[in-house]
């Protein structure tokens, strides 16, 4: 890939080994990559829609969904990252912290700890902060949060994009990134507002 692969704000840069995992070596721009990934995500969403009563809150489901969303584009899709990033916990902690998060969410649902959209927003934020995969964590975490709402709680999905494309630099994306960064500092008000909670 060429220098046309600029990383917008909030996008985790890939190291050379991770870039080698790209199935399509002719890709030279971020726009081309975004189109391929979006086509794969569309197929992954079709798979998710067909799942009846899946056990969403398992490591297996988290990894399977990531592979369904990105596996046509990246060889490492569905596998935890092995390198440090500008965001996320140490790679050796991923499985442990993910298991804890999934257990927490199960508890939150069983005990009505948070209203549905707040629960989804808190789950999304924590999953992004763990950053399990080399790429696609934000998109995967939004879809996972919606799967918790729709598949486990019988609630509607969140309108994350609000009429925009969150993959592109725009006002909505800026609000989203700012809300996640505020939540990193334990201030969830902007994120809750963002998701309509």
C-alpha positions as CSV (number, residue, x, y, z in Angstrom):
1,X,0.0,0.0,0.0
2,X,1.1,3.5,-0.7
3,X,1.2,6.8,1.2
4,X,-2.4,7.3,0.2
5,X,-3.2,5.3,3.3
6,X,-3.5,8.3,5.7
7,X,-5.1,7.6,9.1
8,X,-7.9,9.9,10.0
9,X,-8.3,10.9,13.6
10,X,-9.4,8.0,15.7
11,X,-8.1,5.3,13.3
12,X,-5.4,3.0,14.7
13,X,-2.4,2.7,12.4
14,X,-1.4,-0.8,11.3
15,X,2.2,-2.0,11.5
16,X,3.9,-3.5,8.4
17,X,3.1,-7.1,9.5
18,X,-0.6,-6.3,9.9
19,X,-0.6,-4.6,6.5
20,X,0.8,-7.8,5.0
21,X,-2.5,-9.4,6.1
22,X,-4.4,-7.5,3.4
23,X,-6.0,-9.9,0.9
24,X,-5.9,-7.3,-1.9
25,X,-2.4,-6.1,-2.6
26,X,-3.5,-3.7,-5.3
27,X,-5.2,-1.4,-2.7
28,X,-3.3,1.9,-2.6
29,X,-5.7,4.5,-0.9
30,X,-7.7,4.8,2.3
31,X,-10.8,5.2,0.1
32,X,-10.3,1.9,-1.7
33,X,-9.8,0.1,1.6
34,X,-12.9,1.8,3.1
35,X,-15.0,0.5,0.2
36,X,-13.7,-3.0,0.5
37,X,-14.3,-3.0,4.3
38,X,-17.8,-1.6,3.9
39,X,-18.7,-4.3,1.4
40,X,-17.4,-6.9,3.9
41,X,-19.3,-5.3,6.8
42,X,-22.5,-5.4,4.7
43,X,-22.1,-9.2,4.3
44,X,-21.2,-9.5,8.0
45,X,-24.4,-7.7,8.9
46,X,-26.4,-10.1,6.8
47,X,-24.9,-13.0,8.7
48,X,-25.6,-11.3,12.0
49,X,-29.3,-10.7,11.1
50,X,-29.7,-14.4,10.4
51,X,-28.4,-15.4,13.9
52,X,-31.3,-16.6,16.1
53,X,-30.7,-16.3,19.8
54,X,-26.9,-16.2,19.6
55,X,-24.8,-16.1,22.8
56,X,-23.5,-12.6,22.0
57,X,-21.6,-12.3,25.3
58,X,-18.8,-14.8,24.6
59,X,-15.3,-14.4,23.3
60,X,-16.1,-16.8,20.5
61,X,-19.0,-14.6,19.3
62,X,-16.9,-11.4,19.6
63,X,-14.2,-13.0,17.4
64,X,-16.6,-14.6,14.9
65,X,-18.4,-11.3,14.4
66,X,-15.1,-9.5,13.7
67,X,-14.1,-12.2,11.2
68,X,-17.5,-12.0,9.5
69,X,-17.1,-8.2,9.2
70,X,-13.5,-8.0,8.1
71,X,-12.4,-11.5,7.1
72,X,-12.8,-11.0,3.3
73,X,-10.3,-8.0,3.6
74,X,-7.8,-9.0,6.4
75,X,-6.2,-12.4,7.0
76,X,-6.0,-11.7,10.8
77,X,-9.7,-10.7,11.1
78,X,-11.2,-12.3,14.2
79,X,-7.8,-12.8,15.9
80,X,-6.6,-10.7,18.8
81,X,-3.9,-8.2,18.1
82,X,-0.3,-9.1,19.1
83,X,1.2,-5.6,19.1
84,X,0.9,-2.5,21.2
85,X,-1.2,0.4,19.7
86,X,-1.8,4.1,20.4
87,X,-5.0,2.9,22.1
88,X,-5.9,-0.2,24.0
89,X,-4.5,-2.5,26.7
90,X,-1.4,-4.7,26.5
91,X,-2.1,-7.6,24.1
92,X,-1.6,-10.3,26.8
93,X,-4.5,-8.7,28.7
94,X,-7.1,-8.7,25.9
95,X,-8.7,-12.1,26.6
96,X,-8.8,-11.5,30.3
97,X,-10.3,-8.0,30.1
98,X,-12.7,-9.0,27.4
99,X,-14.0,-11.9,29.5
100,X,-14.5,-9.5,32.4
101,X,-16.4,-7.0,30.3
102,X,-18.7,-9.7,28.9
103,X,-19.4,-11.0,32.4
104,X,-20.1,-7.4,33.5
105,X,-22.5,-6.8,30.7
106,X,-24.3,-10.1,31.5
107,X,-24.6,-8.9,35.1
108,X,-25.8,-5.4,34.0
109,X,-28.6,-7.0,31.9
110,X,-29.7,-9.4,34.5
111,X,-29.8,-6.7,37.2
112,X,-31.1,-3.8,35.2
113,X,-28.0,-1.8,36.2
114,X,-28.4,0.7,33.3
115,X,-31.1,1.7,30.8
116,X,-30.6,-0.1,27.5
117,X,-28.9,2.6,25.5
118,X,-26.6,3.6,28.4
119,X,-25.6,-0.1,28.9
120,X,-24.8,-0.3,25.1
121,X,-22.8,2.9,25.2
122,X,-20.8,1.8,28.2
123,X,-20.2,-1.6,26.7
124,X,-19.1,0.0,23.4
125,X,-16.7,2.4,25.1
126,X,-15.0,-0.4,27.2
127,X,-14.8,-2.7,24.1
128,X,-13.1,0.1,22.1
129,X,-10.7,0.8,25.0
130,X,-9.7,-2.8,25.2
131,X,-9.1,-2.6,21.4
132,X,-9.0,-6.4,20.8
133,X,-8.1,-6.4,17.1
134,X,-5.5,-4.7,14.9
135,X,-8.2,-2.7,13.0
136,X,-12.0,-2.2,12.8
137,X,-12.5,-1.9,16.6
138,X,-14.9,1.0,16.5
139,X,-17.1,-0.4,13.8
140,X,-17.0,-3.8,15.5
141,X,-17.8,-2.4,18.9
142,X,-20.8,-0.4,17.5
143,X,-22.2,-3.5,15.9
144,X,-21.5,-5.6,19.1
145,X,-23.4,-2.9,21.2
146,X,-26.3,-3.1,18.8
147,X,-26.3,-6.9,18.9
148,X,-26.6,-6.7,22.7
149,X,-29.5,-4.4,22.3
150,X,-31.3,-6.2,19.6
151,X,-30.4,-9.9,20.2
152,X,-30.4,-9.9,24.1
153,X,-32.6,-7.0,25.2
154,X,-35.2,-6.7,22.4
155,X,-34.4,-3.1,22.0
156,X,-33.8,-1.1,18.8
157,X,-30.2,-0.5,17.6
158,X,-28.5,2.9,18.1
159,X,-28.3,5.3,15.2
160,X,-24.6,5.8,15.5
161,X,-24.1,7.6,12.2
162,X,-26.9,10.1,12.5
163,X,-27.1,10.5,8.8
164,X,-23.3,10.7,8.3
165,X,-20.6,8.2,7.5
166,X,-18.6,7.6,10.7
167,X,-15.7,6.3,8.6
168,X,-15.2,9.7,7.0
169,X,-14.0,12.9,8.7
170,X,-17.1,14.9,9.5
171,X,-18.8,16.7,12.4
172,X,-20.6,13.6,13.6
173,X,-17.3,11.6,13.7
174,X,-15.6,14.4,15.6
175,X,-18.4,14.3,18.2
176,X,-18.1,10.6,18.4
177,X,-14.3,10.6,19.0
178,X,-14.6,13.5,21.5
179,X,-17.4,11.6,23.4
180,X,-15.2,8.4,23.6
181,X,-12.2,10.5,24.8
182,X,-14.4,12.1,27.5
183,X,-15.6,8.7,28.5
184,X,-11.9,7.6,28.8
185,X,-11.8,10.3,31.6
186,X,-14.9,8.7,33.2
187,X,-17.3,11.4,31.8
188,X,-20.0,9.6,30.0
189,X,-22.4,12.5,29.5
190,X,-21.3,13.3,25.9
191,X,-21.4,9.6,24.9
192,X,-24.8,9.1,26.4
193,X,-26.1,12.2,24.6
194,X,-24.5,10.9,21.4
195,X,-26.4,7.6,21.5
196,X,-29.6,9.3,22.6
197,X,-29.7,7.9,26.1
